[in-house]
Amino acid sequence: MISLNPVTIKKIRRFASIKRGFWSFIILFVMIFISFFAEAFINSRALIVYYNGKFYLPTYTRMIPGSVFNLGYDYETNYRDLKKKFQKSEKNIEASSNFIIMPPVPYNPYENDLKVNSYPPFPPSFKEKHFLGTDNVGRDILARLVYGFRTAIIFSFVLLIMNYSVGITIGCSMGYFGGKFDLFFQRIIEIWNNVPFLYVIIIIASIVIPSFMILLLIMAFFGWIGITWVMRTMTYKEKEREYILAVRSLGASHARIIFKHIIPNTISVIVTYAPFAISGGIVALTSLDYLGFGLPAPTPSWGELLSQGWQNMDAWWIVSSVVAALVTTLMTVTFIGEGIREAFDPKLHTIYE
C-alpha cells in the first residue's frame, strides 16, 4: 500500500482548496477519460445486440458480419438501421424480444451521414443525434472533436515529456557546470533559434506525408530550447545557495546535487511552464492542421475543422464548436498549472512545524 508523507498530503490538500485549479482538473480529467474511451460513447457500432435469444458483443471488433442478421448487409452491419428495423416489428424480427444498445452518439468520426436532396453541412439536430451538427462532407462534428482532442492531448503530453527530458537535462548541466560547456550549448541554441520552424515543416510536408510521429519529432527537435534557458538560469541561481554548498562540502556527486536538490527546488518553475507547454502543443498541432501541413486527412483534427469553419461561415456550428473546445481546454490547463504551482512550491512547505 502506498503511503504519503505529511508534506505531500499537505500539498494535495492545498491544491484541492484552490477551487479554480481543482475543478479545472476535474473537467480536464473527464474530457480525457471520455476521449480515451470514446469508442464506448461515440461510435457507429452497437455496444450490445440481442437477436433471437443471443447476445452479441463487442460488435466493434467485427465479430458480427452483416450476414448474421440476414438483413441484407453484405459487408458490415448498419447498426442504426438495424435498430430502426427492430423497432418496426418486421415479419422476420420480433421487436418485443430483440434490442440493440447504441452509444450516445451513434456515429464514428470518419463516416458520412448524407441525406437525399440535401447537402452538408447540416445544423445541430437532436432527432438525428448530430448534437453539434456535421461538417461539409457530412461527418459528425462532436465525434471529430472528441477523437481530435484525444490526438491533440496525447501529442501534447508526449511532446512535453520529450522537450522536458532534453531541456531540463541540458539546461541544468549548462547552469551547473558553466564554462566551455555552457558557451558551447549557448552557440548551439542560438543556431537552433535561427532555423525557421515553419519552413522545415513545409519542406518535409512536400517530400513525405506528415504523420503523428514525424510531426512529434520535428516539434521536439525545436521545442526543448525554451525550458533549457529557464533551467539554466534557475540552476545558476540555486547552485550558489547555502544548501547546495553544504551538500557539496559533504561530498555529494554532481548527479545527486542536480537531481536530488536543484531540480526538486525548481519544480515550481517547471510546473509553471508545463501548462503553457501543453497548451502550446495543442495550438501548434491545430495551427499546422489548419494550414494543411499537419496530420493527413481524414484524421480527426481541430485545425481541419477550423479550416472548414472558415470556408463555410454560414455553418456557424462548425467554428463555434471548435473555438469553444479550444478555449475550454486551454483555460482548464492554465488554471491547473496555476493551482499546482501554488500548492507544490517547495518554498511554501517544510517538514518542521
C-alpha distance (Angstrom), angle and dihedral (degrees) to the residues before:
residue distance angle dihedral
M1 . . .
I2 3.81 . .
S3 3.80 114.3 .
L4 3.79 122.8 -163.5
N5 3.76 123.7 -146.9
P6 3.81 119.3 -122.1
V7 3.80 93.6 -104.5
T8 3.83 92.5 55.0
I9 3.79 91.0 47.5
K10 3.79 89.3 49.8
K11 3.81 90.7 52.1
I12 3.82 92.7 49.5
R13 3.81 91.2 49.6
R14 3.78 89.9 48.4
F15 3.81 90.4 52.6
A16 3.83 91.2 48.5
S17 3.81 89.3 52.5
I18 3.82 90.9 57.6
K19 3.80 95.0 82.3
R20 3.78 98.1 -170.2
G21 3.80 92.9 54.2
F22 3.81 94.9 38.8
W23 3.81 96.1 51.3
S24 3.79 90.7 43.2
F25 3.80 87.3 55.1
I26 3.82 90.3 51.8
I27 3.81 91.8 48.9
L28 3.80 93.3 47.9
F29 3.81 91.6 45.7
V30 3.82 90.5 53.4
M31 3.81 90.6 48.2
I32 3.80 91.7 50.1
F33 3.82 92.1 45.4
I34 3.81 92.7 51.6
S35 3.81 92.3 46.3
F36 3.81 94.3 47.9
F37 3.82 91.2 50.1
A38 3.80 94.1 34.6
E39 3.81 92.6 131.8
A40 3.82 88.3 69.8
F41 3.82 93.8 50.2
I42 3.81 105.1 29.4
N43 3.78 116.8 32.8
S44 3.78 140.9 116.0
R45 3.80 90.4 -135.4
A46 3.79 121.1 85.9
L47 3.78 121.6 -109.8
I48 3.82 93.7 -145.1
V49 3.80 132.5 5.8
Y50 3.82 122.4 -167.9
Y51 3.80 110.8 -168.0
N52 3.81 129.0 165.6
G53 3.79 93.7 -18.2
K54 3.83 96.3 -45.9
F55 3.79 132.2 104.5
Y56 3.81 119.1 -138.8
L57 3.80 118.7 -162.0
P58 2.90 146.1 -173.2
T59 3.77 92.7 24.3
Y60 3.82 96.5 177.4
T61 3.81 93.3 72.0
R62 3.82 90.2 69.3
M63 3.79 91.2 -110.5
I64 3.80 88.7 135.5
P65 3.80 114.2 59.7
G66 3.80 116.7 -167.9
S67 3.79 92.0 -106.6
V68 3.83 91.8 69.2
F69 3.79 91.7 74.2
N70 3.82 95.7 39.9
L71 3.79 90.3 -136.8
G72 3.78 101.1 128.5
Y73 3.80 99.1 -91.7
D74 3.78 102.8 142.7
Y75 3.79 99.1 -174.7
E76 3.78 114.6 3.9
T77 3.77 132.2 7.9
N78 3.80 117.8 -108.4
Y79 3.78 97.5 -140.0
R80 3.80 95.7 -171.3
D81 3.78 89.6 54.6
L82 3.79 90.6 43.6
K83 3.80 90.8 54.6
K84 3.79 90.5 53.0
K85 3.80 90.5 50.6
F86 3.79 91.0 50.6
Q87 3.78 89.2 53.1
K88 3.83 94.8 48.9
S89 3.81 94.8 58.9
E90 3.78 98.0 -132.1
K91 3.79 118.8 -168.7
N92 3.82 94.6 -98.4
I93 3.80 94.8 43.1
E94 3.79 128.6 64.9
A95 3.79 103.6 -147.8
S96 3.79 91.2 -170.5
S97 3.80 92.5 65.0
N98 3.82 106.7 22.8
F99 3.77 118.9 74.8
I100 3.77 141.9 161.2
I101 3.81 131.0 -151.4
M102 3.78 114.9 -149.0
P103 3.82 128.8 -170.4
P104 3.84 116.1 -97.2
V105 3.82 88.5 -102.2
P106 3.83 105.8 39.0
Y107 3.79 96.5 -161.9
N108 3.78 135.0 86.6
P109 3.82 120.9 -138.8
Y110 3.80 94.4 -109.1
E111 3.81 106.2 48.4
N112 3.79 124.3 96.1
D113 3.79 115.5 -132.6
L114 3.80 102.1 -161.9
K115 3.79 130.1 176.9
V116 3.78 133.5 -146.9
N117 3.82 114.6 -98.3
S118 3.79 91.3 -0.8
Y119 3.77 132.8 93.9
P120 3.81 130.2 -149.2
P121 2.94 148.7 -80.8
F122 3.79 92.8 77.6
P123 3.84 121.9 -166.0
P124 3.82 123.2 -118.3
S125 3.79 113.0 -65.5
F126 3.79 126.8 -178.7
K127 3.79 90.4 -169.4
E128 3.81 91.9 59.1
K129 3.84 90.2 35.2
H130 3.78 92.0 -122.0
F131 3.79 90.3 134.2
L132 3.82 93.8 177.5
G133 3.78 97.2 26.2
T134 3.80 127.6 -116.9
D135 3.79 134.8 -74.1
N136 3.79 126.3 -115.1
V137 3.82 93.3 -75.3
G138 3.81 96.8 44.5
R139 3.82 100.3 -97.9
D140 3.80 118.3 143.7
I141 3.81 110.4 -102.1
L142 3.81 96.1 -153.2
A143 3.80 90.1 54.0
R144 3.80 92.1 49.9
L145 3.80 91.6 45.7
V146 3.80 93.6 53.5
Y147 3.80 96.1 43.2
G148 3.80 89.9 42.6
F149 3.81 90.1 52.4
R150 3.79 90.3 53.8
T151 3.79 90.7 53.5
A152 3.81 92.6 45.9
I153 3.81 96.4 47.5
I154 3.81 93.5 47.1
F155 3.79 89.4 47.5
S156 3.81 91.8 50.2
F157 3.81 96.0 46.9
V158 3.80 94.2 47.0
L159 3.81 89.9 46.3
L160 3.81 89.8 49.4
I161 3.81 92.0 52.5
M162 3.80 92.4 48.0
N163 3.82 94.3 46.2
Y164 3.79 93.9 45.1
S165 3.80 93.6 45.9
V166 3.80 91.4 55.3
G167 3.79 98.8 32.2
I168 3.80 98.2 47.8
T169 3.80 92.8 45.5
I170 3.80 94.9 48.9
G171 3.80 95.0 38.0
C172 3.80 94.3 51.0
S173 3.80 90.8 46.1
M174 3.81 91.6 50.6
G175 3.78 92.8 50.1
Y176 3.78 96.1 41.3
F177 3.80 101.6 44.1
G178 3.81 98.2 29.0
G179 3.80 117.7 169.5
K180 3.79 119.9 80.5
F181 3.79 92.3 -12.4
D182 3.80 90.1 58.5
L183 3.82 93.5 44.8
F184 3.82 92.2 49.0
F185 3.81 94.0 54.2
Q186 3.80 91.6 42.7
R187 3.80 88.8 61.1
I188 3.83 90.7 45.4
I189 3.81 91.3 52.1
E190 3.81 92.1 47.2
I191 3.81 89.7 54.3
W192 3.81 91.1 46.2
N193 3.81 91.3 51.9
N194 3.80 91.3 55.9
V195 3.81 94.2 55.9
P196 3.85 108.2 100.0
F197 3.79 104.1 -123.4
L198 3.81 96.3 -162.3
Y199 3.81 92.3 51.1
V200 3.79 90.0 53.7
I201 3.81 89.9 53.1
I202 3.82 91.4 48.2
I203 3.80 92.6 49.5
I204 3.80 93.6 48.2
A205 3.82 92.0 44.4
S206 3.80 89.2 54.3
I207 3.81 91.0 54.5
V208 3.80 103.2 38.5
I209 3.79 135.4 9.8
P210 3.82 105.8 -98.0
S211 3.79 112.0 -115.9
F212 3.79 130.4 -168.9
M213 3.81 92.3 -96.6
I214 3.81 95.0 44.4
L215 3.82 92.1 52.3
L216 3.80 90.4 45.3
L217 3.80 93.3 52.5
I218 3.81 93.3 46.0
M219 3.80 93.3 50.4
A220 3.80 92.2 44.2
F221 3.81 88.2 50.3
F222 3.81 89.0 64.1
G223 3.81 103.5 20.8
W224 3.82 100.6 75.4
I225 3.81 94.8 71.2
G226 3.82 98.5 81.5
I227 3.80 98.1 55.2
T228 3.82 89.8 41.1
W229 3.81 92.7 63.5
V230 3.80 91.4 46.3
M231 3.80 94.1 49.8
R232 3.80 91.6 45.7
T233 3.80 90.8 55.8
M234 3.81 94.2 44.2
T235 3.81 92.3 47.8
Y236 3.82 91.9 51.5
K237 3.79 87.4 53.4
E238 3.81 97.8 43.8
K239 3.81 98.6 44.2
E240 3.82 91.2 65.1
R241 3.80 94.7 54.3
E242 3.79 121.4 109.4
Y243 3.81 96.7 -110.7
I244 3.82 91.2 56.0
L245 3.80 91.5 48.4
A246 3.82 88.5 49.4
V247 3.82 96.5 52.4
R248 3.80 89.8 43.2
S249 3.80 90.6 54.5
L250 3.81 88.4 51.2
G251 3.81 89.4 59.7
A252 3.82 101.0 -103.7
S253 3.80 114.6 166.7
H254 3.78 122.9 -114.2
A255 3.82 92.0 -109.9
R256 3.81 91.5 51.6
I257 3.79 92.5 48.9
I258 3.81 92.4 49.7
F259 3.81 100.2 41.8
K260 3.81 100.4 31.2
H261 3.80 101.1 38.4
I262 3.80 116.6 11.7
I263 3.81 100.4 42.8
P264 3.85 95.3 43.9
N265 3.80 89.5 51.5
T266 3.79 92.0 50.4
I267 3.81 93.5 47.9
S268 3.80 92.1 108.0
V269 3.82 89.9 60.2
I270 3.82 91.8 45.6
V271 3.79 91.9 50.0
T272 3.79 91.5 45.3
Y273 3.79 91.1 58.4
A274 3.82 95.3 40.5
P275 3.84 97.9 78.1
F276 3.79 90.5 47.6
A277 3.81 88.7 50.4
I278 3.81 91.2 51.0
S279 3.80 91.3 46.7
G280 3.79 89.4 47.4
G281 3.80 91.2 52.7
I282 3.81 92.1 51.5
V283 3.80 92.7 46.2
A284 3.82 92.4 45.7
L285 3.81 93.7 51.7
T286 3.81 91.1 44.6
S287 3.81 91.0 49.6
L288 3.80 93.6 49.4
D289 3.81 90.9 48.9
Y290 3.80 89.9 48.3
L291 3.82 90.9 52.8
G292 3.81 91.8 46.4
F293 3.81 96.6 -112.0
G294 3.79 96.7 101.0
L295 3.78 134.2 77.8
P296 3.82 115.5 -15.1
A297 3.80 121.3 -104.4
P298 2.97 135.7 -64.8
T299 3.83 90.5 29.1
P300 3.85 109.6 121.9
S301 3.77 106.3 -105.4
W302 3.79 137.0 166.7
G303 3.79 90.8 -145.2
E304 3.79 91.8 54.7
L305 3.82 89.5 50.9
L306 3.80 90.1 50.3
S307 3.78 89.1 52.6
Q308 3.79 90.3 51.3
G309 3.80 90.3 48.8
W310 3.80 90.3 53.2
Q311 3.80 90.9 50.2
N312 3.83 92.4 46.4
M313 3.80 105.6 41.0
D314 3.81 90.8 164.1
A315 3.81 89.4 62.5
W316 3.82 93.2 74.1
W317 3.80 92.7 171.2
I318 3.81 92.8 69.0
V319 3.79 100.9 57.6
S320 3.81 94.6 32.6
S321 3.81 91.4 55.1
V322 3.81 93.5 50.8
V323 3.81 94.2 44.1
A324 3.81 91.3 49.3
A325 3.82 90.9 49.6
L326 3.82 92.0 48.0
V327 3.81 94.1 47.8
T328 3.81 92.5 47.1
T329 3.80 93.5 48.5
L330 3.80 96.9 45.2
M331 3.80 92.7 44.3
T332 3.81 94.7 50.4
V333 3.80 92.3 46.8
T334 3.81 91.0 51.2
F335 3.81 93.7 48.1
I336 3.81 90.6 48.8
G337 3.79 90.2 52.2
E338 3.79 91.9 50.8
G339 3.80 91.7 49.3
I340 3.82 94.1 48.1
R341 3.80 92.1 46.6
E342 3.78 91.6 53.0
A343 3.80 95.8 42.2
F344 3.81 100.3 41.9
D345 3.79 100.4 39.6
P346 3.84 102.8 130.1
K347 3.79 91.4 -147.7
L348 3.81 89.9 65.8
H349 3.81 94.9 55.7
T350 3.77 137.0 55.5
I351 3.77 135.0 171.3
Y352 3.78 90.3 -131.6
E353 3.78 109.1 86.1
